[in-house]
């Protein structure tokens, strides 16, 4: 009877990891997978423990998008933001070494996971709620700020993001038509970045 239970859990674990290459231990427990089954899968080389409580299917390749999914799992109240959000939206050539995650002041913690490397940025509650989108990455629903919201954030936080990076992202947004000038302006006003962004947006749109 025990062998049948173990086999059933192992089969269920395989099904879960096929759908979702990155998963937290507590999510597996919620699905009825006990810790010994997880440990056996790790010893068998089917799972890789990439950090405490976080596992990845052994035959799945790590890429930049999967790192966003992992970061989202490690900071469940955070939102992918700033340069990482620009990179996700293909608005910058910058490849951040850490995943930029915004958290509200009340959720801030001085400790961050060793993997994946994460850079925490504190946002006021009203900034946290603006422009959040959800994208499915490796079976994980990852919160990422929208294009317009991210532009507002990088212009507002000029001490964190170089102005040249923000301006190039704004130009790329307009060139690729990922947001209209009106959408960008509205987000900038809501995000207290309009006075900073306005001359750049007007200069880039003055010829049409």
Secondary structure, 3 states (H helix, E strand, C coil): CHHHHHHHHHHHHHHHHHHCCEEEHHHHHHCCCCHHHHHHHHHCCCEEEEECCEEEECCCCCCHHHHHHHHHHHCCCCEECHHHHHHHCCCCCCCCCCEEEEEEHHHCCCCCCCCCCEEEEEECHHHHHCCEEEEEECCEEEEEECHHHHHHHHHHCCCCCCHHHHHHHHHHHHHHCCCCHHHHHHHHHHCCCHHHHHHHHHHHHCCC
